[in-house]
Amino acid sequence: MDPPRTQLQLSKEIAALRHIEAAITFLSAGSFDLAITLAGAAEGMLEGVPRTSLFEKLRDSERVADLASKEWIASLNTERDWLKHETPHLPREMIFVRGQAAIMVARAVSRLSKGSPLTGEFATWFIDYLPELGKGD
């Protein structure tokens, strides 16, 4: 192994974009856990961005108004939190599927002020994929 001897200076937005692009690459390869981890990190890096994100739209949806807010938010973040934190309240093993990773990547993409050709390609795929979401994958 021989990593380059260089520096990498990034803004938060560019660093998040790099995370998201790597997450899209991992999603495409079926490495759903890695996609969720990187997209979740990117989403967190861009908190406070003055845009309404997909997470906020899901969190505040009238369709889930009867659910307790804390439990609904926890369900939106289950896979991300399992990968990121100690989670004694969750099983020791978890199955990751395409839909979970796709939603996490979409959440992160929705926070970007400017995307890239790859995030645009993902967005086109995600819109086409939406009818399939939740049908077992």
Sequence and secondary structure as in RCSB ss.txt:
>XXXX:A:sequence
MDPPRTQLQLSKEIAALRHIEAAITFLSAGSFDLAITLAGAAEGMLEGVPRTSLFEKLRDSERVADLASKEWIAS
LNTERDWLKHETPHLPREMIFVRGQAAIMVARAVSRLSKGSPLTGEFATWFIDYLPELGKGD
>XXXX:A:secstr
    S      HHHHHHHHHHHHHHHHHHT HHHHHHHHHHHHHHTTT SS  HHHHHHT GGGTTS HHHHHHH
HTHHHHHHHS  TTS SS    HHHHHHHHHHHHTT SS  HHHHHHHHHHHHHGGGTTS  
